[in-house]
Amino acid sequence: MSMSPPPGWYPDPSAPHLQRWWDGTAWTEHWSAPEVPAQPPSGGSGSGRAKVVALTAAGVVLLAAIVTGAVYLGKDDDGGGPDVQTVPNPVASTTAPSTGGTSPSASTSEPSADDPAVVVDQLNGITLPLPDGWVRPQYVAEDDVVMTTDGTYDCPGDSGVCRHGLVISRTATQDDESSPQALARQDISDAADAAYDRDLVGRRPFGGIESHQQVKSGQIAVAGRAGYFVRWRVKTAKGPGGYVESLAFPSSVGTESPVIVRFVFDAGEDGPPLADMDRITKGIRPVDDAATDGGVGSSIGPSS
């Protein structure tokens, strides 16, 4: 616990080359140069020299004579030992003295290792870009979700919360077809039902699917491999419906098992832009080759 020192001469915090009289409670207006033998100040208002020094020091920095009990360190700096002495420390005013140098700027944190942001699917050996407005999944019941749009809303059908966008990455099972085209065409119906018909506990967050329309399909290069995608526009009983896409392509790791990436985007003004599907697809990379953008099937583009 810090205690106020007894009355005496101490280095002036605002002018360390001078000694200033501390009366045991606050700084007084009495100064003395270190080479001049210091005597306790008289009860008067101080000498003319002291007044000049006081005015000079006040012009350098405005200080409030409030004791904060800061610690003045002697030989040691570990906060303990006989060389530690408690001395008054006045609180500086908001007007700091000019030093003629450049004021330090506010510190900024280093960019995180995830900038530019990506999510990693180690099982399937790929990374996917994380566009603006998308986040890593939190409190998501669906399996294999790698990213969602930020925030939730009340589902228009059965009670519960919904998200405007999901991206799901999974490995095709041994019972699935092997070609990317067959896989995508087989998966799209299941993807639409899981997204907009019934959820995992049998509820209908959008009142069920009323109809669907295929809006795009075709071959496409993914991470330097020939893939295939199918995209549906789904109309639901409640809410604006949405878009669902199944994208299939061979993995570049292990046994090269096919990978299926599902996109679920709500329609309407609150849904994510459809261009994000293409941005994410184009940005998929093998985990060991972040620069891959070509190779087998690199000349393949989407077709309607």
Backbone torsions as a table, in degrees:
resi	resn	phi	psi	omega
1	MET	NA	127.4	-178.5
2	SER	-79.4	147.6	178.9
3	MET	-130.7	149.9	178.4
4	SER	-67.7	136.1	179.4
5	PRO	-73.5	165.4	178.9
6	PRO	-71.8	163.7	176.9
7	PRO	-54.8	143.5	179.9
8	GLY	167.9	178.6	177.5
9	TRP	-89.7	131.7	179.0
10	TYR	-137.1	157.7	175.4
11	PRO	-58.4	131.2	179.4
12	ASP	-70.2	120.5	-179.5
13	PRO	-59.0	-27.6	-179.3
14	SER	-89.7	-14.7	179.9
15	ALA	-150.2	79.7	-171.8
16	PRO	-58.3	-18.9	-179.8
17	HIS	-78.7	-3.2	179.5
18	LEU	-117.0	155.5	172.2
19	GLN	-98.0	141.3	-179.9
20	ARG	-130.1	143.4	-176.0
21	TRP	-82.7	124.6	175.4
22	TRP	-103.2	120.7	-174.1
23	ASP	-88.9	12.8	-178.9
24	GLY	96.2	-14.8	-179.8
25	THR	-128.4	-40.4	-176.7
26	ALA	-153.4	163.8	174.0
27	TRP	-68.9	141.2	173.7
28	THR	-101.2	-179.9	179.7
29	GLU	-94.9	37.3	-179.0
30	HIS	-118.9	126.4	179.2
31	TRP	-123.0	161.5	176.2
32	SER	-154.1	138.9	175.9
33	ALA	-72.2	145.1	-176.6
34	PRO	-59.2	-33.3	-176.1
35	GLU	-77.3	-12.0	178.7
36	VAL	-93.8	127.5	179.3
37	PRO	-54.4	122.4	-175.6
38	ALA	-86.0	130.7	175.6
39	GLN	-116.8	152.3	176.4
40	PRO	-57.3	138.2	-178.1
41	PRO	-66.3	149.7	176.1
42	SER	-74.1	171.2	-178.5
43	GLY	-72.6	-6.0	-178.5
44	GLY	-74.1	-167.6	-175.7
45	SER	-87.0	-0.7	177.5
46	GLY	104.9	159.2	-179.7
47	SER	-73.9	166.1	176.6
48	GLY	-63.0	-38.3	178.7
49	ARG	-61.9	-40.1	179.0
50	ALA	-63.3	-37.2	179.2
51	LYS	-66.4	-39.4	178.7
52	VAL	-63.0	-46.2	178.9
53	VAL	-60.7	-40.4	-179.2
54	ALA	-62.8	-44.8	179.9
55	LEU	-64.0	-38.6	178.9
56	THR	-63.4	-47.0	-179.6
57	ALA	-63.1	-38.1	-179.6
58	ALA	-66.2	-30.3	178.3
59	GLY	-72.2	-22.9	179.9
60	VAL	-78.5	-44.1	-176.3
61	VAL	-153.7	140.2	176.6
62	LEU	-90.6	120.6	-175.6
63	LEU	-125.2	137.6	174.0
64	ALA	-95.4	130.8	-175.2
65	ALA	-83.0	69.1	178.9
66	ILE	-113.8	124.7	-177.2
67	VAL	-78.6	125.5	177.7
68	THR	-112.3	-2.2	175.1
69	GLY	68.9	34.1	177.0
70	ALA	-69.4	162.3	-175.1
71	VAL	-105.4	126.6	174.8
72	TYR	-95.5	125.7	-175.2
73	LEU	-98.8	137.8	174.8
74	GLY	-89.1	-116.6	-177.3
75	LYS	-71.9	-35.0	-176.0
76	ASP	-95.8	155.8	176.1
77	ASP	-127.6	21.5	-178.5
78	ASP	-95.4	9.8	176.4
79	GLY	78.3	10.8	-179.0
80	GLY	-147.0	174.9	177.6
81	GLY	95.5	172.3	-173.9
82	PRO	-71.5	-14.2	-177.0
83	ASP	-88.6	7.5	179.5
84	VAL	-96.5	125.2	-179.3
85	GLN	-129.7	133.4	178.3
86	THR	-83.9	124.4	178.8
87	VAL	-131.6	158.1	179.7
88	PRO	-65.9	147.0	177.9
89	ASN	-132.8	101.5	-178.5
90	PRO	-66.7	149.2	179.6
91	VAL	-88.1	125.6	-176.4
92	ALA	-72.5	150.5	175.2
93	SER	-73.6	171.0	-178.7
94	THR	-70.5	-13.0	177.1
95	THR	-93.8	106.8	-176.5
96	ALA	-87.3	149.3	178.6
97	PRO	-68.5	147.1	179.0
98	SER	-78.5	133.1	178.8
99	THR	-105.8	-3.9	-179.5
100	GLY	80.5	-4.4	179.9
101	GLY	-103.5	-172.1	179.9
102	THR	-89.9	129.5	179.1
103	SER	-67.2	138.7	179.0
104	PRO	-64.7	137.4	179.6
105	SER	-84.0	163.2	178.1
106	ALA	-61.7	137.3	-178.2
107	SER	-69.9	143.7	177.4
108	THR	-121.0	141.8	-178.7
109	SER	-73.3	151.5	176.7
110	GLU	-68.5	147.1	176.2
111	PRO	-56.8	140.6	-179.1
112	SER	-72.5	164.8	-179.4
113	ALA	-67.8	-12.0	-178.6
114	ASP	-94.7	10.2	177.7
115	ASP	-103.9	122.1	-2.8
116	PRO	-65.9	139.9	-169.7
117	ALA	-66.8	134.0	174.2
118	VAL	-140.0	157.7	169.2
119	VAL	-115.2	147.6	-173.6
120	VAL	-112.7	127.9	172.4
121	ASP	-109.1	89.4	-176.1
122	GLN	-64.1	-36.0	-177.8
123	LEU	-59.0	-42.6	-178.4
124	ASN	-99.0	1.5	172.8
125	GLY	70.1	35.0	-179.2
126	ILE	-134.1	159.0	167.9
127	THR	-119.3	149.7	179.7
128	LEU	-127.4	138.3	178.3
129	PRO	-69.4	149.8	-179.9
130	LEU	-109.6	96.5	-176.3
131	PRO	-68.1	167.3	174.9
132	ASP	-57.9	138.2	-179.9
133	GLY	89.1	-2.6	179.6
134	TRP	-114.0	148.9	-178.9
135	VAL	-137.2	163.7	172.7
136	ARG	-68.2	148.9	-172.3
137	PRO	-67.7	139.4	173.4
138	GLN	-137.0	132.5	177.1
139	TYR	55.2	46.4	-179.8
140	VAL	-108.6	127.9	-177.1
141	ALA	-79.1	-30.3	-176.7
142	GLU	-66.9	145.4	177.8
143	ASP	-78.3	152.6	169.4
144	ASP	65.5	17.6	176.5
145	VAL	-73.7	128.1	-179.4
146	VAL	-105.2	-18.6	175.4
147	MET	-163.3	156.6	176.9
148	THR	-139.2	162.8	169.5
149	THR	-69.2	156.6	-176.6
150	ASP	-76.1	127.9	176.8
151	GLY	92.8	167.9	179.5
152	THR	-133.1	171.5	175.1
153	TYR	-148.2	163.3	179.1
154	ASP	-71.5	127.5	-179.5
155	CYS	-61.4	142.6	-178.2
156	PRO	-73.7	-18.1	179.9
157	GLY	-100.1	-117.4	178.4
158	ASP	-61.1	158.6	-178.7
159	SER	-62.2	150.9	-179.7
160	GLY	140.0	176.4	178.1
161	VAL	-110.3	144.2	179.8
162	CYS	-122.9	162.7	175.5
163	ARG	-121.5	147.5	-176.9
164	HIS	-74.4	-16.4	-179.7
165	GLY	-157.1	143.1	176.1
166	LEU	-137.8	146.1	169.0
167	VAL	-127.8	127.8	-174.0
168	ILE	-124.0	135.6	178.9
169	SER	-125.4	126.1	-179.4
170	ARG	-144.0	162.8	177.3
171	THR	-92.7	133.8	176.9
172	ALA	-64.8	140.8	180.0
173	THR	-80.4	168.3	-179.1
174	GLN	-64.2	-24.7	-179.3
175	ASP	-81.4	-12.0	-179.6
176	ASP	-74.5	162.6	172.8
177	GLU	-62.4	163.7	-175.6
178	SER	-101.4	-32.4	-177.3
179	SER	-78.5	144.8	179.6
180	PRO	-56.4	-38.3	-178.9
181	GLN	-65.1	-46.6	-179.9
182	ALA	-64.8	-39.0	-179.7
183	LEU	-64.0	-46.2	-178.2
184	ALA	-64.7	-42.9	-179.3
185	ARG	-67.9	-32.8	178.7
186	GLN	-74.3	-34.7	-172.1
187	ASP	-81.9	-26.4	-169.3
188	ILE	-61.1	-38.1	-179.6
189	SER	-65.4	-45.0	178.0
190	ASP	-63.6	-38.1	179.4
191	ALA	-63.3	-42.6	179.7
192	ALA	-65.9	-43.8	179.7
193	ASP	-62.4	-43.7	-178.7
194	ALA	-65.5	-31.5	-176.4
195	ALA	-84.6	-41.2	-168.7
196	TYR	-127.1	-3.0	179.7
197	ASP	-101.0	-73.8	178.8
198	ARG	-129.1	143.8	177.5
199	ASP	-89.6	-170.1	-173.5
200	LEU	-66.2	-23.7	-179.1
201	VAL	-106.8	16.2	174.4
202	GLY	87.3	0.9	177.9
203	ARG	-78.4	160.5	177.5
204	ARG	-116.1	88.7	-175.2
205	PRO	-64.2	-20.1	178.9
206	PHE	-120.4	15.0	179.3
207	GLY	76.7	6.2	179.1
208	GLY	96.9	163.0	179.1
209	ILE	-88.5	130.1	177.1
210	GLU	-95.7	-34.6	179.4
211	SER	-165.3	166.8	174.6
212	HIS	-144.9	159.5	177.8
213	GLN	-141.7	131.6	175.9
214	GLN	-76.5	124.8	-178.1
215	VAL	-108.3	-20.5	178.8
216	LYS	-157.6	152.0	171.1
217	SER	-166.2	159.6	176.5
218	GLY	152.9	175.6	177.4
219	GLN	-78.4	149.5	-179.7
220	ILE	-157.5	145.1	177.5
221	ALA	-82.2	130.5	178.5
222	VAL	-130.8	117.8	179.8
223	ALA	52.9	38.8	178.9
224	GLY	76.8	13.9	-179.1
225	ARG	-125.4	150.5	-179.2
226	ALA	-76.8	118.6	179.1
227	GLY	-122.2	-175.1	-179.2
228	TYR	-148.9	145.3	179.9
229	PHE	-136.2	153.0	173.8
230	VAL	-133.7	131.5	-178.8
231	ARG	-123.7	129.6	178.1
232	TRP	-114.1	148.3	166.1
233	ARG	-102.0	121.3	-174.5
234	VAL	-109.7	131.5	174.4
235	LYS	-105.2	133.1	-176.6
236	THR	-115.3	162.5	-179.2
237	ALA	-66.6	-31.9	179.4
238	LYS	-131.6	144.0	-178.9
239	GLY	83.7	177.0	-175.4
240	PRO	-80.4	-1.7	-175.3
241	GLY	75.9	-157.9	-178.1
242	GLY	-174.1	-171.1	178.5
243	TYR	-118.8	138.6	178.3
244	VAL	-128.5	135.6	177.6
245	GLU	-132.5	138.1	171.4
246	SER	-113.1	124.4	-178.4
247	LEU	-120.3	125.1	-178.0
248	ALA	-123.7	140.4	178.5
249	PHE	-162.4	157.3	179.9
250	PRO	-73.5	141.7	174.8
251	SER	-73.6	155.7	178.1
252	SER	-100.3	7.9	-178.6
253	VAL	-124.3	161.7	174.8
254	GLY	57.1	-128.3	-179.0
255	THR	-84.9	6.7	-178.9
256	GLU	59.5	36.5	176.6
257	SER	-59.6	143.1	-179.3
258	PRO	-62.6	145.9	177.7
259	VAL	-110.5	139.2	175.4
260	ILE	-119.1	122.4	175.3
261	VAL	-109.6	123.7	177.7
262	ARG	-103.4	136.8	174.4
263	PHE	-114.2	131.1	177.1
264	VAL	-127.2	109.4	-177.9
265	PHE	-122.3	122.9	172.0
266	ASP	-62.1	144.9	172.3
267	ALA	-82.8	178.1	179.2
268	GLY	87.6	174.5	-173.9
269	GLU	-68.0	-21.7	-179.5
270	ASP	-86.8	-13.3	-179.4
271	GLY	-76.2	158.8	178.5
272	PRO	-69.3	155.1	179.6
273	PRO	-64.9	138.9	179.2
274	LEU	-60.5	-25.3	179.0
275	ALA	-60.2	-23.2	177.9
276	ASP	-64.6	-30.0	175.9
277	MET	-59.7	-46.2	-178.7
278	ASP	-69.9	-37.5	179.2
279	ARG	-63.4	-44.2	-179.4
280	ILE	-66.4	-43.9	179.2
281	THR	-59.5	-46.7	-178.4
282	LYS	-65.2	-29.3	-176.5
283	GLY	-89.4	-0.4	178.8
284	ILE	-67.3	132.5	-178.1
285	ARG	-135.5	154.1	168.4
286	PRO	-65.0	148.3	-176.5
287	VAL	-63.2	-25.9	-177.2
288	ASP	-99.8	9.2	-178.3
289	ASP	-151.2	82.0	-175.9
290	ALA	-68.4	-14.4	-177.2
291	ALA	-96.3	-0.4	-176.7
292	THR	-62.3	128.4	176.1
293	ASP	-154.8	56.5	-178.6
294	GLY	163.6	-160.1	-178.3
295	GLY	104.3	-142.5	-179.1
296	VAL	-60.2	121.3	178.0
297	GLY	79.9	13.7	-176.4
298	SER	-67.6	-20.5	179.5
299	SER	-91.0	0.7	-177.1
300	ILE	-82.7	133.5	178.4
301	GLY	-122.7	168.3	179.7
302	PRO	-68.7	147.6	175.7
303	SER	-133.7	151.0	-177.9
304	SER	-86.0	NA	NA
